[in-house]
Amino acid sequence: GNGTIDFPEFLTMMARKMKDADCHEEIHEAFKVFDKDGNGFISATELRHVM
């Protein structure tokens, strides 16, 4: 690889992670990092803050 991932690769990786029940909490914690206001959604503004 070239050391980077594109969006389709990211989706594939996350889909594999979601199959592992032990990773569910880890993924939820990562989601909360993006969801700054805690409303359960990630806005474009919130996404820009962490990118």
Biopython code that builds the backbone (N, CA, C, O; Angstrom):
import numpy as np
from Bio.PDB.StructureBuilder import StructureBuilder

atoms = [
    (1, "GLY", "N", (0.815, -1.197, 0.000)),
    (1, "GLY", "CA", (0.000, 0.000, 0.000)),
    (1, "GLY", "C", (0.850, 1.249, 0.000)),
    (1, "GLY", "O", (2.079, 1.199, 0.057)),
    (2, "ASN", "N", (0.170, 2.352, -0.065)),
    (2, "ASN", "CA", (0.858, 3.641, -0.123)),
    (2, "ASN", "C", (0.842, 4.375, 1.215)),
    (2, "ASN", "O", (1.234, 5.540, 1.284)),
    (3, "GLY", "N", (0.393, 3.704, 2.284)),
    (3, "GLY", "CA", (0.392, 4.326, 3.599)),
    (3, "GLY", "C", (-0.819, 5.174, 3.896)),
    (3, "GLY", "O", (-0.905, 5.778, 4.965)),
    (4, "THR", "N", (-1.765, 5.231, 2.961)),
    (4, "THR", "CA", (-2.999, 5.978, 3.191)),
    (4, "THR", "C", (-4.186, 5.081, 2.882)),
    (4, "THR", "O", (-4.043, 4.045, 2.233)),
    (5, "ILE", "N", (-5.366, 5.489, 3.354)),
    (5, "ILE", "CA", (-6.588, 4.781, 2.989)),
    (5, "ILE", "C", (-7.580, 5.773, 2.415)),
    (5, "ILE", "O", (-7.647, 6.924, 2.848)),
    (6, "ASP", "N", (-8.345, 5.324, 1.443)),
    (6, "ASP", "CA", (-9.405, 6.169, 0.907)),
    (6, "ASP", "C", (-10.722, 5.794, 1.584)),
    (6, "ASP", "O", (-10.767, 4.864, 2.390)),
    (7, "PHE", "N", (-11.785, 6.514, 1.258)),
    (7, "PHE", "CA", (-13.062, 6.300, 1.936)),
    (7, "PHE", "C", (-13.586, 4.877, 1.761)),
    (7, "PHE", "O", (-14.024, 4.280, 2.744)),
    (8, "PRO", "N", (-13.562, 4.300, 0.543)),
    (8, "PRO", "CA", (-14.029, 2.907, 0.415)),
    (8, "PRO", "C", (-13.228, 1.930, 1.277)),
    (8, "PRO", "O", (-13.794, 1.003, 1.857)),
    (9, "GLU", "N", (-11.912, 2.136, 1.362)),
    (9, "GLU", "CA", (-11.088, 1.281, 2.219)),
    (9, "GLU", "C", (-11.465, 1.468, 3.687)),
    (9, "GLU", "O", (-11.515, 0.502, 4.449)),
    (10, "PHE", "N", (-11.730, 2.711, 4.080)),
    (10, "PHE", "CA", (-12.152, 3.006, 5.445)),
    (10, "PHE", "C", (-13.456, 2.279, 5.770)),
    (10, "PHE", "O", (-13.588, 1.680, 6.837)),
    (11, "LEU", "N", (-14.416, 2.334, 4.848)),
    (11, "LEU", "CA", (-15.694, 1.659, 5.072)),
    (11, "LEU", "C", (-15.513, 0.157, 5.210)),
    (11, "LEU", "O", (-16.133, -0.469, 6.069)),
    (12, "THR", "N", (-14.670, -0.422, 4.371)),
    (12, "THR", "CA", (-14.399, -1.858, 4.449)),
    (12, "THR", "C", (-13.789, -2.213, 5.794)),
    (12, "THR", "O", (-14.179, -3.195, 6.424)),
    (13, "MET", "N", (-12.833, -1.410, 6.227)),
    (13, "MET", "CA", (-12.178, -1.650, 7.508)),
    (13, "MET", "C", (-13.181, -1.562, 8.660)),
    (13, "MET", "O", (-13.173, -2.409, 9.554)),
    (14, "MET", "N", (-14.032, -0.557, 8.642)),
    (14, "MET", "CA", (-15.007, -0.389, 9.716)),
    (14, "MET", "C", (-16.032, -1.516, 9.702)),
    (14, "MET", "O", (-16.469, -1.963, 10.763)),
    (15, "ALA", "N", (-16.422, -1.981, 8.523)),
    (15, "ALA", "CA", (-17.371, -3.091, 8.430)),
    (15, "ALA", "C", (-16.774, -4.345, 9.054)),
    (15, "ALA", "O", (-17.472, -5.090, 9.742)),
    (16, "ARG", "N", (-15.502, -4.579, 8.821)),
    (16, "ARG", "CA", (-14.834, -5.737, 9.436)),
    (16, "ARG", "C", (-14.788, -5.590, 10.948)),
    (16, "ARG", "O", (-15.014, -6.558, 11.675)),
    (17, "LYS", "N", (-14.499, -4.389, 11.424)),
    (17, "LYS", "CA", (-14.445, -4.139, 12.864)),
    (17, "LYS", "C", (-15.802, -4.366, 13.522)),
    (17, "LYS", "O", (-15.882, -4.897, 14.630)),
    (18, "MET", "N", (-16.868, -3.960, 12.831)),
    (18, "MET", "CA", (-18.210, -4.070, 13.406)),
    (18, "MET", "C", (-18.614, -5.525, 13.619)),
    (18, "MET", "O", (-19.462, -5.809, 14.465)),
    (19, "LYS", "N", (-18.020, -6.452, 12.866)),
    (19, "LYS", "CA", (-18.329, -7.870, 13.032)),
    (19, "LYS", "C", (-17.757, -8.413, 14.332)),
    (19, "LYS", "O", (-18.215, -9.441, 14.831)),
    (20, "ASP", "N", (-16.780, -7.746, 14.872)),
    (20, "ASP", "CA", (-16.137, -8.162, 16.117)),
    (20, "ASP", "C", (-16.832, -7.455, 17.274)),
    (20, "ASP", "O", (-16.661, -6.252, 17.471)),
    (21, "ALA", "N", (-17.618, -8.212, 18.038)),
    (21, "ALA", "CA", (-18.422, -7.623, 19.117)),
    (21, "ALA", "C", (-17.554, -6.879, 20.131)),
    (21, "ALA", "O", (-17.994, -5.890, 20.716)),
    (22, "ASP", "N", (-16.333, -7.347, 20.339)),
    (22, "ASP", "CA", (-15.448, -6.707, 21.309)),
    (22, "ASP", "C", (-15.064, -5.296, 20.887)),
    (22, "ASP", "O", (-14.692, -4.474, 21.725)),
    (23, "CYS", "N", (-15.153, -5.013, 19.595)),
    (23, "CYS", "CA", (-14.746, -3.703, 19.094)),
    (23, "CYS", "C", (-15.886, -2.695, 19.103)),
    (23, "CYS", "O", (-15.663, -1.511, 18.852)),
    (24, "HIS", "N", (-17.098, -3.143, 19.387)),
    (24, "HIS", "CA", (-18.250, -2.239, 19.324)),
    (24, "HIS", "C", (-18.054, -1.026, 20.231)),
    (24, "HIS", "O", (-18.283, 0.109, 19.812)),
    (25, "GLU", "N", (-17.635, -1.265, 21.459)),
    (25, "GLU", "CA", (-17.437, -0.161, 22.405)),
    (25, "GLU", "C", (-16.314, 0.760, 21.934)),
    (25, "GLU", "O", (-16.409, 1.980, 22.069)),
    (26, "GLU", "N", (-15.263, 0.181, 21.388)),
    (26, "GLU", "CA", (-14.139, 0.971, 20.889)),
    (26, "GLU", "C", (-14.585, 1.891, 19.752)),
    (26, "GLU", "O", (-14.195, 3.058, 19.700)),
    (27, "ILE", "N", (-15.394, 1.366, 18.854)),
    (27, "ILE", "CA", (-15.892, 2.162, 17.732)),
    (27, "ILE", "C", (-16.838, 3.248, 18.232)),
    (27, "ILE", "O", (-16.825, 4.371, 17.728)),
    (28, "HIS", "N", (-17.661, 2.909, 19.229)),
    (28, "HIS", "CA", (-18.575, 3.905, 19.795)),
    (28, "HIS", "C", (-17.788, 5.046, 20.434)),
    (28, "HIS", "O", (-18.152, 6.213, 20.288)),
    (29, "GLU", "N", (-16.717, 4.711, 21.136)),
    (29, "GLU", "CA", (-15.875, 5.746, 21.739)),
    (29, "GLU", "C", (-15.263, 6.637, 20.661)),
    (29, "GLU", "O", (-15.181, 7.852, 20.836)),
    (30, "ALA", "N", (-14.836, 6.044, 19.554)),
    (30, "ALA", "CA", (-14.281, 6.831, 18.450)),
    (30, "ALA", "C", (-15.348, 7.752, 17.869)),
    (30, "ALA", "O", (-15.066, 8.907, 17.551)),
    (31, "PHE", "N", (-16.576, 7.245, 17.730)),
    (31, "PHE", "CA", (-17.679, 8.063, 17.214)),
    (31, "PHE", "C", (-17.896, 9.276, 18.113)),
    (31, "PHE", "O", (-18.119, 10.385, 17.627)),
    (32, "LYS", "N", (-17.829, 9.061, 19.423)),
    (32, "LYS", "CA", (-18.063, 10.169, 20.359)),
    (32, "LYS", "C", (-17.000, 11.254, 20.233)),
    (32, "LYS", "O", (-17.270, 12.419, 20.522)),
    (33, "VAL", "N", (-15.797, 10.886, 19.807)),
    (33, "VAL", "CA", (-14.749, 11.884, 19.582)),
    (33, "VAL", "C", (-15.179, 12.842, 18.471)),
    (33, "VAL", "O", (-14.941, 14.047, 18.552)),
    (34, "PHE", "N", (-15.818, 12.292, 17.430)),
    (34, "PHE", "CA", (-16.291, 13.113, 16.315)),
    (34, "PHE", "C", (-17.555, 13.883, 16.678)),
    (34, "PHE", "O", (-17.743, 15.013, 16.227)),
    (35, "ASP", "N", (-18.412, 13.288, 17.481)),
    (35, "ASP", "CA", (-19.717, 13.866, 17.844)),
    (35, "ASP", "C", (-19.539, 14.810, 19.030)),
    (35, "ASP", "O", (-19.908, 14.484, 20.159)),
    (36, "LYS", "N", (-18.968, 15.981, 18.760)),
    (36, "LYS", "CA", (-18.584, 16.919, 19.821)),
    (36, "LYS", "C", (-19.754, 17.357, 20.696)),
    (36, "LYS", "O", (-19.592, 17.481, 21.910)),
    (37, "ASP", "N", (-20.932, 17.594, 20.108)),
    (37, "ASP", "CA", (-22.059, 18.080, 20.911)),
    (37, "ASP", "C", (-22.896, 16.948, 21.506)),
    (37, "ASP", "O", (-23.868, 17.203, 22.217)),
    (38, "GLY", "N", (-22.524, 15.706, 21.220)),
    (38, "GLY", "CA", (-23.182, 14.568, 21.843)),
    (38, "GLY", "C", (-24.603, 14.309, 21.384)),
    (38, "GLY", "O", (-25.379, 13.683, 22.106)),
    (39, "ASN", "N", (-24.964, 14.783, 20.182)),
    (39, "ASN", "CA", (-26.347, 14.616, 19.734)),
    (39, "ASN", "C", (-26.578, 13.324, 18.952)),
    (39, "ASN", "O", (-27.687, 13.073, 18.480)),
    (40, "GLY", "N", (-25.526, 12.496, 18.813)),
    (40, "GLY", "CA", (-25.682, 11.234, 18.106)),
    (40, "GLY", "C", (-25.448, 11.325, 16.614)),
    (40, "GLY", "O", (-25.609, 10.339, 15.895)),
    (41, "PHE", "N", (-25.070, 12.503, 16.146)),
    (41, "PHE", "CA", (-24.789, 12.713, 14.727)),
    (41, "PHE", "C", (-23.447, 13.411, 14.587)),
    (41, "PHE", "O", (-23.033, 14.156, 15.475)),
    (42, "ILE", "N", (-22.769, 13.171, 13.475)),
    (42, "ILE", "CA", (-21.516, 13.857, 13.181)),
    (42, "ILE", "C", (-21.788, 14.851, 12.059)),
    (42, "ILE", "O", (-22.084, 14.464, 10.929)),
    (43, "SER", "N", (-21.685, 16.133, 12.386)),
    (43, "SER", "CA", (-21.894, 17.174, 11.374)),
    (43, "SER", "C", (-20.606, 17.389, 10.587)),
    (43, "SER", "O", (-19.530, 16.966, 11.009)),
    (44, "ALA", "N", (-20.729, 18.048, 9.445)),
    (44, "ALA", "CA", (-19.553, 18.383, 8.643)),
    (44, "ALA", "C", (-18.595, 19.253, 9.453)),
    (44, "ALA", "O", (-17.377, 19.106, 9.350)),
    (45, "THR", "N", (-19.145, 20.152, 10.251)),
    (45, "THR", "CA", (-18.310, 21.026, 11.086)),
    (45, "THR", "C", (-17.525, 20.210, 12.102)),
    (45, "THR", "O", (-16.325, 20.421, 12.280)),
    (46, "GLU", "N", (-18.201, 19.276, 12.771)),
    (46, "GLU", "CA", (-17.520, 18.428, 13.751)),
    (46, "GLU", "C", (-16.433, 17.598, 13.078)),
    (46, "GLU", "O", (-15.346, 17.426, 13.630)),
    (47, "LEU", "N", (-16.723, 17.089, 11.896)),
    (47, "LEU", "CA", (-15.756, 16.281, 11.170)),
    (47, "LEU", "C", (-14.532, 17.110, 10.802)),
    (47, "LEU", "O", (-13.403, 16.629, 10.900)),
    (48, "ARG", "N", (-14.747, 18.352, 10.379)),
    (48, "ARG", "CA", (-13.624, 19.228, 10.026)),
    (48, "ARG", "C", (-12.729, 19.484, 11.233)),
    (48, "ARG", "O", (-11.515, 19.614, 11.077)),
    (49, "HIS", "N", (-13.299, 19.558, 12.424)),
    (49, "HIS", "CA", (-12.509, 19.838, 13.631)),
    (49, "HIS", "C", (-11.522, 18.726, 13.950)),
    (49, "HIS", "O", (-10.461, 18.989, 14.516)),
    (50, "VAL", "N", (-11.849, 17.498, 13.601)),
    (50, "VAL", "CA", (-10.955, 16.389, 13.942)),
    (50, "VAL", "C", (-10.073, 15.949, 12.788)),
    (50, "VAL", "O", (-9.200, 15.101, 12.972)),
    (51, "MET", "N", (-10.281, 16.505, 11.605)),
    (51, "MET", "CA", (-9.477, 16.109, 10.441)),
    (51, "MET", "C", (-8.287, 17.020, 10.276)),
    (51, "MET", "O", (-7.496, 16.840, 9.350)),
]
sb = StructureBuilder()
sb.init_structure("model")
sb.init_model(0)
sb.init_chain("A")
sb.init_seg("    ")
for serial, (resi, resn, name, xyz) in enumerate(atoms, 1):
    if name == "N":
        sb.init_residue(resn, " ", resi, " ")
    sb.init_atom(name, np.array(xyz, "f"), 0.0, 1.0, " ", f" {name:<3s}", serial, name[0])
structure = sb.get_structure()
